[in-house]
Amino acid sequence: MKRPDYNLKIVLLAAGKSERFNGIKVLAKVQRQETSITLLEHALQQLFLALKTLNISNKNIRVATGRYHQKISELLDDPDLLYYCEAAHLGLGHTIAQSVEHMLNDAQDDESSISHILIALADQVALTADDYIALIKQSLVLPNTLVCAKAGQEFMPPAIFPSVYFTDLMLLKGDKGAKSVLYTNKENLQTVNLPHTEKDIDTQQDLADWYSNT
C-alpha cells in the first residue's frame, strides 16, 4: 500500500534513563519466562510486521538510544538500526530532536526525501501491528495531516508527522515531548482511537500487572 510520494521513517524511542523502573526498562521481558523477548524486541517485532503488511522496508526504522546504548546494541547486534543520542539525558525533547536530525542527515547521504516520521515508544507494550497499520493507513489517506493515537480524550503516541513539522520536532528540548507539537497544531490533527496506547511500563509494578493480565 505504498505511494510514490510517501516515504515514512520510524523512530522508536528507547533512550530513557528508566529511573522509575529501577532497571533497564526496555530490556525487561514481556513475559516472565527467561526465553521471552524484551519490551524493545516486542515493539520492533510489531513494527516490522506492520511494515511488511504495508510493503514498507524494515530499513526505515531506527531505535533512539541513550544511557543504555551499549546494552541495547549487544541485544540487537545491528549498528545501522541504532541512533545514539548523546543529549538523551537532558530529556525526551532532546532525544526526539536529535533522532530527527540524525534521520534527515542520513536521508541527505542517500539522496532520499523523507515525507513523514512516525515517533513511537518502546514501552507501550500493548500496541500491536494492527495499531501501527491503522495509524499509517490514516496518514496515507491524509498525507498532509498530523496523525496520532487517541485514548479517551488524550492525544497519545505513536504519532506521524509530515515533513512540514520536522523543524518543530528538532526544536524540542528538555522533557517536552512531541505532544506539544500535536496540541499546538490540533486544527490539522487526525486521531485514531487506539485504547492499547494507555498501557505502558514505567515501574516494576506496571510490569508485574502486565504479567498478571497476559
PALO-413453 format. One record per residue (C-alpha): residue number from 1; residue in three letters; x, y, z. Coordinates in steps of 0.001 Angstrom, whole numbers, padded with zeros to 6 digits. Layout:
N
[zake NUM 'ala' [X Y Z]]
...
% end
This chain:
214
[zake 1 'met' [000000 000000 000000]]
[zake 2 'lys' [002758 002402 -000961]]
[zake 3 'arg' [002505 005843 -002543]]
[zake 4 'pro' [005468 007102 -004585]]
[zake 5 'asp' [005466 010430 -002706]]
[zake 6 'tyr' [005093 008851 000756]]
[zake 7 'asn' [008412 007937 002379]]
[zake 8 'leu' [007812 007071 006028]]
[zake 9 'lys' [010631 006720 008558]]
[zake 10 'ile' [010157 005500 012108]]
[zake 11 'val' [011918 006491 015325]]
[zake 12 'leu' [011383 004051 018190]]
[zake 13 'leu' [012344 005804 021411]]
[zake 14 'ala' [014400 003672 023804]]
[zake 15 'ala' [016667 006312 025323]]
[zake 16 'gly' [015063 006828 028721]]
[zake 17 'lys' [017001 006592 031978]]
[zake 18 'ser' [014457 004144 033488]]
[zake 19 'glu' [014756 005841 036871]]
[zake 20 'arg' [011237 004881 037988]]
[zake 21 'phe' [011671 001318 036745]]
[zake 22 'asn' [014775 000523 038815]]
[zake 23 'gly' [016409 -001371 035959]]
[zake 24 'ile' [016781 -001164 032188]]
[zake 25 'lys' [013123 -000981 031235]]
[zake 26 'val' [013377 -001637 027501]]
[zake 27 'leu' [015371 -004811 028199]]
[zake 28 'ala' [012761 -006205 030618]]
[zake 29 'lys' [010988 -009363 029479]]
[zake 30 'val' [007490 -009211 028032]]
[zake 31 'gln' [006673 -012469 029845]]
[zake 32 'arg' [008168 -013965 032984]]
[zake 33 'gln' [009989 -016739 031109]]
[zake 34 'glu' [013709 -016308 030566]]
[zake 35 'thr' [013201 -017157 026898]]
[zake 36 'ser' [010775 -014255 026478]]
[zake 37 'ile' [011685 -011335 024262]]
[zake 38 'thr' [012286 -007873 025701]]
[zake 39 'leu' [009970 -004862 025546]]
[zake 40 'leu' [012204 -003367 022863]]
[zake 41 'glu' [012229 -006529 020760]]
[zake 42 'his' [008459 -006808 021121]]
[zake 43 'ala' [007947 -003248 019871]]
[zake 44 'leu' [010260 -003857 016918]]
[zake 45 'gln' [008519 -007125 016127]]
[zake 46 'gln' [005142 -005384 015900]]
[zake 47 'leu' [006557 -002556 013796]]
[zake 48 'phe' [008307 -004965 011425]]
[zake 49 'leu' [005063 -006902 010969]]
[zake 50 'ala' [003122 -003698 010282]]
[zake 51 'leu' [005631 -002513 007694]]
[zake 52 'lys' [005713 -005915 005996]]
[zake 53 'thr' [001915 -005829 005705]]
[zake 54 'leu' [002089 -002360 004129]]
[zake 55 'asn' [005040 -003223 001864]]
[zake 56 'ile' [007357 -000714 003553]]
[zake 57 'ser' [011007 -001589 004163]]
[zake 58 'asn' [012156 -002547 007676]]
[zake 59 'lys' [015232 -000440 006964]]
[zake 60 'asn' [013058 002623 007568]]
[zake 61 'ile' [013141 002015 011343]]
[zake 62 'arg' [015693 003452 013774]]
[zake 63 'val' [015921 002937 017534]]
[zake 64 'ala' [016943 006024 019532]]
[zake 65 'thr' [019220 005116 022445]]
[zake 66 'gly' [020857 006968 025307]]
[zake 67 'arg' [022357 005806 028596]]
[zake 68 'tyr' [021929 002110 027774]]
[zake 69 'his' [023178 002248 024198]]
[zake 70 'gln' [025833 -000415 024741]]
[zake 71 'lys' [023425 -002908 026314]]
[zake 72 'ile' [020857 -002329 023573]]
[zake 73 'ser' [023478 -002677 020842]]
[zake 74 'glu' [024524 -006034 022333]]
[zake 75 'leu' [020909 -007203 022216]]
[zake 76 'leu' [020085 -006070 018675]]
[zake 77 'asp' [023534 -006545 017130]]
[zake 78 'asp' [022754 -004204 014239]]
[zake 79 'pro' [024560 -000855 014468]]
[zake 80 'asp' [022671 000505 011440]]
[zake 81 'leu' [019426 000174 013410]]
[zake 82 'leu' [020533 002477 016238]]
[zake 83 'tyr' [020809 006225 016721]]
[zake 84 'tyr' [022827 007138 019802]]
[zake 85 'cys' [021542 010415 021253]]
[zake 86 'glu' [024244 011869 023481]]
[zake 87 'ala' [021828 014511 024788]]
[zake 88 'ala' [019180 011956 025814]]
[zake 89 'his' [019972 012539 029489]]
[zake 90 'leu' [018578 016064 029088]]
[zake 91 'gly' [015095 014740 028383]]
[zake 92 'leu' [012679 013323 025829]]
[zake 93 'gly' [012597 016509 023770]]
[zake 94 'his' [016346 016399 023179]]
[zake 95 'thr' [016114 012723 022185]]
[zake 96 'ile' [013398 013390 019616]]
[zake 97 'ala' [015218 016427 018238]]
[zake 98 'gln' [018492 014556 017809]]
[zake 99 'ser' [016792 011493 016310]]
[zake 100 'val' [015013 013555 013679]]
[zake 101 'glu' [018233 015397 012874]]
[zake 102 'his' [020113 012083 012509]]
[zake 103 'met' [017396 010771 010222]]
[zake 104 'leu' [017380 013832 007979]]
[zake 105 'asn' [021176 013766 007754]]
[zake 106 'asp' [021065 010113 006718]]
[zake 107 'ala' [018467 010939 004077]]
[zake 108 'gln' [020810 013549 002584]]
[zake 109 'asp' [023561 010952 002383]]
[zake 110 'asp' [021429 008503 000394]]
[zake 111 'glu' [019624 011258 -001558]]
[zake 112 'ser' [016182 010116 -000409]]
[zake 113 'ser' [013473 012508 000661]]
[zake 114 'ile' [011588 011780 003882]]
[zake 115 'ser' [007938 012794 003758]]
[zake 116 'his' [006835 011555 007202]]
[zake 117 'ile' [008298 010450 010533]]
[zake 118 'leu' [006465 008170 012956]]
[zake 119 'ile' [007548 008501 016587]]
[zake 120 'ala' [006825 005511 018805]]
[zake 121 'leu' [007668 004467 022362]]
[zake 122 'ala' [009273 001121 023158]]
[zake 123 'asp' [007408 000777 026459]]
[zake 124 'gln' [003859 000819 025034]]
[zake 125 'val' [003701 -002926 025488]]
[zake 126 'ala' [000080 -003486 024418]]
[zake 127 'leu' [000442 -001974 020944]]
[zake 128 'thr' [000089 -004437 018080]]
[zake 129 'ala' [000981 -004416 014402]]
[zake 130 'asp' [-002676 -003685 013650]]
[zake 131 'asp' [-002476 -000494 015723]]
[zake 132 'tyr' [000531 000751 013763]]
[zake 133 'ile' [-001159 -000232 010497]]
[zake 134 'ala' [-004247 001795 011397]]
[zake 135 'leu' [-002122 004901 012037]]
[zake 136 'ile' [-000094 004556 008863]]
[zake 137 'lys' [-003179 003916 006728]]
[zake 138 'gln' [-004778 007074 008097]]
[zake 139 'ser' [-001620 009016 007249]]
[zake 140 'leu' [-001586 007593 003728]]
[zake 141 'val' [-005160 008804 003219]]
[zake 142 'leu' [-004390 012252 004715]]
[zake 143 'pro' [-000686 012782 003975]]
[zake 144 'asn' [-000657 016491 004860]]
[zake 145 'thr' [-002197 015905 008273]]
[zake 146 'leu' [-000694 015054 011640]]
[zake 147 'val' [-001907 011646 012780]]
[zake 148 'cys' [-001754 010307 016319]]
[zake 149 'ala' [-003367 007766 018598]]
[zake 150 'lys' [-006146 008735 020940]]
[zake 151 'ala' [-007201 007044 024168]]
[zake 152 'gly' [-010249 008603 025790]]
[zake 153 'gln' [-009802 012333 025286]]
[zake 154 'glu' [-005999 012210 025348]]
[zake 155 'phe' [-003664 012575 022370]]
[zake 156 'met' [-001140 009739 022602]]
[zake 157 'pro' [001899 008341 020847]]
[zake 158 'pro' [002552 006854 018379]]
[zake 159 'ala' [002233 009864 016123]]
[zake 160 'ile' [003070 010560 012479]]
[zake 161 'phe' [004473 013962 011479]]
[zake 162 'pro' [004535 015252 007879]]
[zake 163 'ser' [007742 016978 006816]]
[zake 164 'val' [006392 020479 007483]]
[zake 165 'tyr' [006652 019674 011217]]
[zake 166 'phe' [010211 018326 011220]]
[zake 167 'thr' [011662 021691 012262]]
[zake 168 'asp' [009263 021831 015222]]
[zake 169 'leu' [010445 018381 016304]]
[zake 170 'met' [014089 019429 016081]]
[zake 171 'leu' [013399 022418 018346]]
[zake 172 'leu' [012106 020256 021211]]
[zake 173 'lys' [014104 020416 024428]]
[zake 174 'gly' [014129 019025 027951]]
[zake 175 'asp' [011243 016778 028931]]
[zake 176 'lys' [008886 018429 026460]]
[zake 177 'gly' [007947 015639 024066]]
[zake 178 'ala' [006214 015665 020704]]
[zake 179 'lys' [002738 016029 022243]]
[zake 180 'ser' [003346 019769 022343]]
[zake 181 'val' [003584 019791 018536]]
[zake 182 'leu' [000298 017873 018311]]
[zake 183 'tyr' [-001587 020214 020643]]
[zake 184 'thr' [-000163 023353 019029]]
[zake 185 'asn' [-001355 022142 015618]]
[zake 186 'lys' [-004514 020296 016599]]
[zake 187 'glu' [-006508 022060 013863]]
[zake 188 'asn' [-004501 019885 011441]]
[zake 189 'leu' [-004608 016704 013524]]
[zake 190 'gln' [-006421 013463 012788]]
[zake 191 'thr' [-006692 010930 015620]]
[zake 192 'val' [-007107 007158 015552]]
[zake 193 'asn' [-008799 005538 018523]]
[zake 194 'leu' [-006238 003088 019940]]
[zake 195 'pro' [-007074 002116 023549]]
[zake 196 'his' [-003910 -000036 023724]]
[zake 197 'thr' [-001819 003126 023955]]
[zake 198 'glu' [-002953 003654 027549]]
[zake 199 'lys' [-000857 000705 028723]]
[zake 200 'asp' [002824 001463 029161]]
[zake 201 'ile' [005515 000237 031509]]
[zake 202 'asp' [007020 002786 033890]]
[zake 203 'thr' [007632 000757 037049]]
[zake 204 'gln' [008284 -002808 038149]]
[zake 205 'gln' [004690 -002895 039395]]
[zake 206 'asp' [003421 -001973 035925]]
[zake 207 'leu' [005362 -004930 034554]]
[zake 208 'ala' [004014 -007264 037245]]
[zake 209 'asp' [000474 -006099 036431]]
[zake 210 'trp' [001116 -006768 032743]]
[zake 211 'tyr' [002330 -010292 033551]]
[zake 212 'ser' [-000835 -010905 035579]]
[zake 213 'asn' [-003118 -009903 032732]]
[zake 214 'thr' [-001448 -011689 029826]]
% end
